[in-house]
Amino acid sequence: MPAWSGHPYPLGASFDGGGTNFALFSEVAERVDLVLVDDRGGHRPVPLTEVDGFVWHAYLPGVGPGQRYGYRVHGPWAPAAGHRCDPAKLLLDPYTRAVDGQVDNHPSLREPGADSAGHTMLGVVTDPYFDWGEDRPPRRPYADTVIYEAHVRGLTRTHPEVPAELRGTYAGLAHPAIVEHLTSLGVTAIELMPVHQYVQDGVLQDRGLANHWGYNTIGFFAPHNAYAAHGTRGRQVTEFKSMVRALHAAGLEVILDVVYNHTAEGNEKGPTLSFRGIDNASYYRLVDGDWAHYYDTTGTGNSLLMRHPYVLQLIMDSLRYWVTEMHVDGFRFDLAATLARQFHEVDRLSAFFDLIQQDPVISRVKLIAEPWDVGEGGYQVGNFPPLWSEWNGRYRDAVRDFWRGRPHTLGEFASRLTGSSDLYEHSRRRPRASVNFVTAHDGFTLRDLVSYNDKHNEANGEGNRDGESVNRSWNCGVEGPTDDPRVRKLRARQQRNLLATLLLSQGIPMLSHGDELGRTQRGNNNAYCQDNEVSWLDWRLDDEQHALLAFTRDLIALRAAHPVLRRRRFFRGDTPTHPAQPLPDLVWLSPDAEEMTDEAWERSDAHSVAVFLNGDAIAEPDSRGRPVVDESFLLLLNSHWEPTPFRLPGAVYGDRWTTRIDTTGELDEAEYKAGAEITVESRGLVLLSRPSRPSRAG
């Protein structure tokens, strides 16, 4: 059946029940052929003769879901001018909703004039219909959010209750055993490492390794096909939607880690898979005056051209698609500083931020930035616009430094514990701007962080030169696995300290998957290429790991139960919050129960401090404008290598205190009177509480 002219929008392949409209942007193309690929590998070229506003399009009656396709773009091959059209390359539609196949590192992907058919990926026409039933977004308030960063394959690959054929897939993640673990843990959102279609790196395949993390995107609309249990001819889309529906039914939000800053095509030596062959100069930032080379602020070979309207449209169309059609609840933007480089510098007023701000769909979901890239001036923690939350790298560093006992860390640690107002309040943001984390996918796991002083990345095949260089002693005596009970006890305590600090801090806490189970990567702090037992979560737990899981569950439940531990506004700390309330909302105390002075904060050997969190009148009303009343807490922190005695403050703070958390397990009593002395063991954290005083709160 002959092609009809069709429509220039929407871009991509759109099935309407009777046929499919195909639309592709290319400003530089002189001719475009749509190539339909049948089940036997036969090709049927369809010239796209209609072009409106640089969009080439056609409608094909009778073409429907499951149809595989690609494009051949005829145009200038002039690298010195920034153009790399090569009709020998079968190109992936940037807007395809599903992808079949994977690249195989064949030379034809790189050699000009060599036909890449049979060695690259194909787009798939999909059916947009899905029965969402009564699915509703959970819409968790930021203050109530606890994020769980996870990998679809790594989280589920070895779970004994997940059927073997579902392990490592979207269906496996939706399995009741995984959902039950997440809900019983108490997290409210799962942040999935990249699930956009990505490419396996040839250099890794040559070393017998694989791109496990997925920060190598080629399809911004397509769920990665290798995570599909039920097929890749569009069935991965249905499987992904079913996963989201199951997680929503359990009250869990789904946040996607998205990589819009670069693509898998790399620099001028990389493969031609899609964007490069369609319109290189429109999609990529090229070096000014040297158009044959790519301007790279991501460390991956290329960066998308964030001032081109069709690049901005691609990103916004992709974001809206994942919200409206796939029902996800938010995004974490990888190397987000690159997205703000409209020209050279990171610009808070860039077109990208303007588009996000005014978009009626995207502005209403959770937006989280990794607020840095590798370009000049790329570290932008605290500088993103008001809608955004940020991975707080300064939180991670300060908390680690404090618990390792480094000097001159107390003041920085205090700022991070209480929400980092010094970073965010200047732009009138609130504690939810800070996504707090101690560990993430990039770096040591929590268990390895306190067990290794140096990285052990030998399995990556790069001579242990990759990954962050580290030499940061945790004073654990020995590296790696050990049977020494003293060392094991100290490591377990430090894990509890870091988890407790994370979940008692103001802001949004983020756990890295498996940290609640004591997961280890055997000292590898850059396991991006380890799609094996190094990265997979091992669900076989010993008694120590079961205890850590129970401890983490209790922490999250405690946080959920007490608004003072997850405030929506920053502490004021200077004046009482209510005329009848004699105490500020926050008081920092030295171990002798005196208020901290400037001199005490500045001491290089200050490793111990107490903080009073006043729950009697939290400085924020509930939804009806009424003051919130909660228990009050006293947090005792000792990162010193020696035990430290703490004097509890006078009765104005509380007559009697109950122990809620003790990471040392050494306290003799459960209750203490005002003025009592408590010795907190070395590297220890103790949390005490006392009941609310409603009469004082008014």
N, C-alpha and C positions, 0 to 999 in steps of 0.2 A: 504494500500500500504506500503511495507517495506521501512525502512529508508535507505538512501544512506550515504556514508561516509562523504560527505560534505567537508567544509573547516574550518580551525582554525581561519580565519580572514575574515571579521570583527567580533568582539565579539558582542553578542546579537542575536536578531532574525532579519534576513534580507530577505525580500520578493523580489523575482526577476520576478514575473509575472506567474511563473509556480509552485512555491513551496517556502519553507522557509528554510534557513540555520540557525541552532542554534549553538552557540559557547559559552562556559563558561570556565573561568579560575579558576582552583583550583590546587594548588601545593600539597595539603595534601590529596586530595580525593583518595579513593581506587576504588570507583565506583560512577557513576552519572546516575540518571534517569531523563529524561525530562518527565514531566507530562502534558498531554494535557487535558484541562477541557472543557466539552461541556456545552451547554446552560442549561441542566438539572442538572448540577453539577457532572456528571459522570467523572471519571478519566481514562485516558489511558496512562499507563507508557511506555516510549520508552527508553530502555537502550542506553546510548551513549558509544559505544564500541571503537570509534576512539579517540585517544588522542595524540596531538603533542605539545611538549613544554609546558606541563601542561594545555593545552586548550582541553577540551572535546567537540566533535562536531558531528553533523549529519545534513543531508539534507533530508527534508520530502516533497516529491512531493505532490501537491494538498492542502497543508496547506497554508492558506492565511490570509489576513487582517481580524481582528476581533477575530481570534483564541486566547483564553486565555491559559496561561501556567504557570508552575512553575518548580522548581527543587527539587529533594531529593538527598542529597549528603551523601554517605557512606564513613566514615573515622573514625579516632580516636576521641574518647571522652576522653580527658585527659587535663582538665583545668589547672592542675599544670604545664603541658608542653606547655600551650597556645593553645591547640586544643579543639574545641567545635563542632565537626561534630555530627549531630543527624538526621538520615534519617527519623525520625518521623515528622520533620519540613518541610512544603512545603515552599520553599524559592523563593523570588523574584529575578529575573534576574537583576543584577546591571546595565546592559546595555539596559533594556527594554525601548522602546520609548513611551509606554503608560501603564497606570495602571488602573485596574478595581477593585473597592471595596476599603475598608478601614479596618484597624484592629479594633477589638472590645474589647480589653483588657481581653480576655479569658485566664484563667490560663495555657492553653496548650501552649501559646506563650512563657512561661517561664519555664515550668516544663520539665526536661529531659525525653525523651521517650514518651511524650504525643503528639498525632497527632494534628497539628495546622490547617489542612485543614478545610475550612469553616469559619475560624476566622482571616484570613490574606488576603493580597492583591495578585492579580494575574497580571502577565505581559500580554500584548496584542500585537499580531503581527500587524504592521501598514503598510499602503501603502505609500511609499515615494513620490508618485507623487502629485504635487500641481501646479496649474496654477498661477505662480507669475506674469504673465503679464509683465508689464514694470517696475516692482519694482526695485528701485535702492536705495542703502544706502545714506542717506542725507550727510554723511561725513562732519558734521559741524566742522569748526576749533575750537580748544579748546578755543581760546580767545573769540569766539562768543557764547560759550555754556552757557546756563542757565538750570540747572537740576531741575526737579520736582520729588521729592521722593513720591511715591504713592503706595497704596495697591489696588490690583484689586477689591477686594470685598468692602473695606472700602470707596473707592472713588465713587463707582457707586451704592451702595446698596439702596440709598433712592432718587436718582435723579428722579424728577417727569416726565421728558421727555423721560427717558429710559423705554421701555416696562417692565412690572413687571417680565416677564419670562427671561429677559436678565440682570436684575440688579445683580451685584455681580459676573459677569462673564467676560471672555475675549471678548465675543460679546458685552457686555455692555460697556466695555472700548473703543471699536471701534465705538460705536454709535456716530452719528454726534453731539449730544448735548455735549458729553464729549470732543470730538475732538475740537469742537468750543470753549469750555471753555479754553482748553490748548493753542490753537493758538491765541485766543484773549488776553490771559494773556501775551503771548510773550515768553514762555519757549521754549527751543529747543530740550530738551530730557526728556523723562519720565524714571525714575529709579524705576523699579518695585521691591517691596519687594518680598521675595522668591516665585517663581512659579514652582520650581522643586517639584516633588511629595514629600509631607511630611506626617508625621504620627501624629495622634491625641494622646496626652499623656493620659494614663489611669488615672493618678492622677487628671488631670483636668476634665476628663469626670466624675469621681466620685464626683466632687464638682459641677457638672452641668455647667462647663465652657468648653472652647474650645481653642485649639492652634490657635490663630488668625494670628499672625505674620508669622508663617511658618518656623522658624529657627530650623527645626527638620527633615532634608532631609533624604529620603531613596532611591529616584530615580533621579539620576543626569542627565538623558536624557529625562525624562517624565514630561510634563506640568501637574501641579496639577489638578487632575480630578474633585475636588469639584468646580473649577472655570469654568467648562464647561457647557454651556447652552444646548448643543445638543447631549450629550451622552458621554460615557466613553469607548467605544470599539474602540478607535483610533480616534474618532471624535474630541476629545479635541486637537489633534495635528493639524488638519485642522482648527479648530476654532482659535487656537493660531496664526497660520500662517496668517489667514485672518485679525486678529487684527494688526499684524505687518505691513502687506501690507497697511491697512487703515491709520495707524499712519505715515508710510513713505510717503504716498501720500499727507499728510498734512505737510510734512517737519519735522516731529518729529523723533528723534532717540529713540531707545529702548535699555535701559541698564538694565541688570538683576543683582539683588542682589543675589549672589551665596554663598552657605555654603558648601565648600569643606573641612572644617577643622574637621568635626565630622559627625556622622550619628545618626539616630533616635534610634539605638539599645542600646545606653547608656552604663552603666558599666556592670559588671558581673551579676547584678540583673535585667538587662533589658531584653526585648523580643528578641527572635531569629527570625529575619525576612528575612535576606539576607546574608550580608557579614560575620556575625559571624558563621553561619552554613556552609558557602562555604569554607572559609579559614581564620579563625580568626587571626592567627599569621602573615599572610601576609598583611592583610588589616589594622590592628590596632596596635598602639603603646602599648606595654605591659610593665609593670614595670620590670626593669632589675633584674633578679634573683627571681622574684615573678610573674611568668607568668600567674597566675590566675587572676591578677588584671590589670587594665588599667591605662596607663599614660595619665593624663588629663590636658591639658593647655587651655581648652575651657570652663570649668565649666559645661559641659553637660554630663560628664561620660566617654567620650572616645575622642581620637584624631586619625586621620588617620596616617598611617606609611609613612611619606613623603620621605623615602629613598628606598622604595620598587619599583622596576621598573613597576610592574603592577598597583600600586596605582597611580604613576605618569602618566602612560598611560591612566588610567581611567579618570583622571582629564583633560588631554590634549584632549583625544577623545571627552569628553563631551563638552569642550569649542569649539572645532572645529565644532562639530555637531550643536551647537546653532548658530554659525556664518554662516556656509555654508548651512545648511538645514533649519534653522528657521529664518535666516536673521537678528539676533539681532546685535546691533552696539557696544556693550561693556559690561563690567562686573564691579560690585562692589564686592570685595571679603571680606566676613565677617571674622572678627578675622584673618586677613591675616598674622599676625606674626606667627601663628601656622604653616602656609604653608611653612615658611622658616626654621622651626626647623627640619633640616635633622637629627640632633642628639639631643642635649639638648638646645643649645643656638640658638637665632635667627641669621641666617647667610645670609648676602646679596649675598653670592656666592653659595647658595644652588642649588641643582639640579633643583628645581622648577623654580627659577628665570632664570637659564640657558636655560631651555626648552622654557619658554615664550619668552625670548630674541631672540632665533634663529628661532622660529616658523613663517613661512611665512604668516600664517593666523591670529594667535592671536596677534602677535606683531603689527598688523596694526589697531586694534580696540582700543577703549578707555578702559584703565585698571585703576581701582580705588581701592585702598587698604583702609580697616579699619586697620590702622597700629598699632594694639595692640592685645594682648590676655591677659589671666589672669595668665599666667605662669611667672616665674622669668625672669626679663629683657624684659618683653613683650611690654613695651611702646616704640614704634619705630617711632614716628612722625619725619619726616625729613630724615629717613634712608633707604628708599626704592630706588631701582635702577632707572636710568634715564627714562625708558619708562613710569614709573608709576606716577599717581596722587594719592593724599592721602586725606582722610578725616582729616582736620586739627583741631584736638581737642583743640589745643592751641588757635586757632582763636576763637572758640566758647567761651572758658573760658574768654579770654581777652575782647571780645566785651561785654559779659554779665557783667563782673566786672566793666568796664568803665561806662556803662550806669546805674549801680547801685550806682555809686559814690564812689567806694572803693578807698582808698588811694594807692599811688604808682602803678598806673595802666597805666599812660599816655604813657610811653615809650613802654611797651609791646603792647598796643593798636595801637600805630603808626606803629610798625613793621607788625602787622597783617593786618592793613588797606592797606598797600602798597605792599602786596604780600608775606610777610614772607621770604624775601631774606636770613635772618639769618638761616633759616631752610633748604633752598633748593639750594641756589646759590653755596655752596661749592661743590656740585656734578654737577654743570653746568646745573642744571635744571632751568626752567623759571617759571613765576607766575602760569602757568597752573598746576604746581605740587600741588598747594594748592586748594583743594575743600573746600570752605568756607561755614560754616553753623552756625546758631545760635540755631536751633532746628532740631530734626530728630525724627524718629519713637520712639526712645528710650529716653524717658524723657517727660517733659511737652510740650504741644503745645505752640505756641507763645503767645496766649491769656492767657493761664494758667500760663506761666512763669512770667508774670507781674501781675497776679491776686492772686497767692498763695505763701505764704512763706514756706509752708510745704506740703508734699505729702499727698494724700488722696486715698490710694489704698485698702481701706477696702473691696471693692467688689471683690478683687482677692482671698479672703479667706485665707490670710496669716498673719492676724493680723496687717496689715500695715507695716510689716517688710521687704517686698520686695521693689525693686526699689532703686534708689539712695537716700541716706539720704540728706535732704536739710533743710536749715534754713537760707535763704538768702533774706533779706528784700529788696523789691523794693520800700519801702516807699509809699505804696498805701493805707495805713490806715486800710483797712479791707480786709478779705479774702473772695474769692468766689464771687458769684453774689451779686450785690448791685444796689440800685437806687440812690445812692449818686452821683450827677452830677460831683462833684469835683474829686472823685475817678475815675469815668468812663472816664473823660477827661484826667486824668493823664495816665491811662492805655492805652487809645487809642494813646496818644502821644508816649508812650514808644514802643508800637508796631510799629508805624511809624519810630521811631528812629532806631530800630533794623533792620527793613526791608531796610531802606535807607542806613544804614551802610553796610549791606550785599551786596546790589546791586551797591554800589559805591566803593567797595573794589576791589583791583586787585586780580586776581585769578578766579576760577570758582565758581559762587554762586550756592548754592543748597537750594531750598525751600522745606519745608515739606508740604505735601498736606493739604489744608484747612487753612494754616496760612494766606493766602491772603483773607480768608473769616472770620477770627476770630473764627476758630473752637475751641471748648472746649472739654476736656475729664473730666470735673468736678473735676480737681485737681489730677486725676490719672496719675502718671508719669511712669507707667509700665503696659500699657494696652495690654500686649501680649496675655492675655487670655480672652479679652472682645470682642467677635464677636457679638456685639449688638450696641445699640445707643451710648454707650460710645465711641466706635472707629469709627463708621460710620460717614461720613461727612454729616452734616445736611444742605441741600440746601435751606432751608427757611431762607432768609436773611432779617435783619432789615436795617434801614437807615445807621446805623453805620457800618455794615458789607459791605453794598454796597459801602460806601465811602472808606473803606479800600481796597476793590477790585480795585476800580478806581485808588487809590493811587499806588498800586502795579503795575498795568498795565502801568501807566505813568513812574514809575521808570525803569521798564524793557525796555520800549521804549526809554527812555533817554540813558540808557546804550548802547543799540543797535546802537543808532545814533552817538555815539561819541567814536572813537578809544582811546582817552586819558583815558577813564574810563575802558578800557578793553585791556590794553597793552599786547603785546606778550613778552616784556622784562622788566626787573626790572628797576625802576628809578635809575639814577645815583646820582642826587641831589647835586653834588659837583661842576661841571663846566658846562658852557653853552653847549648846544647841537649843536650849529652852530655859526660860527664866527660873523654873523650879529645878533645873538640872545643874548641880554645882561643878560638873566635870565636862571638859571638851569631849568631842567625839573620838579623839585620838590623843594618847599621851605616850611619849617615849620615856622609858625609865632605865636607869643604870642598874646593875645587879644589887646595889644597896638601896634600891627603891626611891632614889632621888631622881627628879626630872633631869634629862640629859642636857648638858650645857654644850656650847660651841666647842669648848676645849675638849670635852669628852668625845664628841664626834670626830675630832681631828686627830686623836691619838692613834699612832701607827699600830699600837698593840691592842687596840680595842676589838675584841672578838666576841663580846657578849653584850646582849641588850634585851630588854623586855619591852613589849608594846601592849598598851591597854586599848581595846576596841570597845567603845561604849555603845551598847545596844539599847540603852534606856530611851533614847530619842534619836533615832537615825535621822540625819539631816536631809531626808527626802520623804515626801508623803506617799501613801499608796494611791491607787487609781481614783479614789474618792477624796483625796486631799487630806486624809487623816494621818497623823504621825505613826510611823511604824515602831513598834516596841519589840525588842528581842533580848535574848540573854547577852551578857557582856562577857568578853574573853580577855584573858591575859596570856600572851604568848612569850615564852622564855626561850631564847636562842643562844646557844653556846657553840661556836665553831672552833674554840680553843682546843688544843691537844691535852689540856688538863681539866679536871672537874672544876666547876665554878659554882659557888654558893650564891643563891638569889634570895633577897629579903622581899617577901610579898608586901605590897603597899598597904597603907592604913585603911581603916574601916570605911572611909568615905568612898573608896573604890569597891569595897565589898567585904562583908563580914566573914564569908566562908566560900572557899573555892574548891571545885571538884575537878579532878584530873580527867581530861577527855582524850588526850593523846600524849604518849610518852615514847619517843622513838628509841630510847635507851633500854626500856624495860626494867629500869633499876629503882624506880621510886617505891618507897616502902608503904606509903599510905595513899588512899584515894581522895581524901579531903584534907584541906588545910585552912587554918584560921588566918585572918588578917595579921600581918606582921610576922608570920612564921617564916622559917628559913627552909629553902629547898635547894639541895645540891643537884645541879644538872651535870650529868657525866660528860666527859669529853665528847665532842662532836654530837651534841644532843639537842633535841627540841622537845619542849613540854608545852601543851596547851591546857589551860585551866578555864573554867567557866563559872559564872554565878548567875542566879535567876534574875529576870528583869525586875524593875521597880516601877510598875505602872503608875503608882501615885505620884512619883517624881516626874514622869513623862507628861503628866497632865492629861 
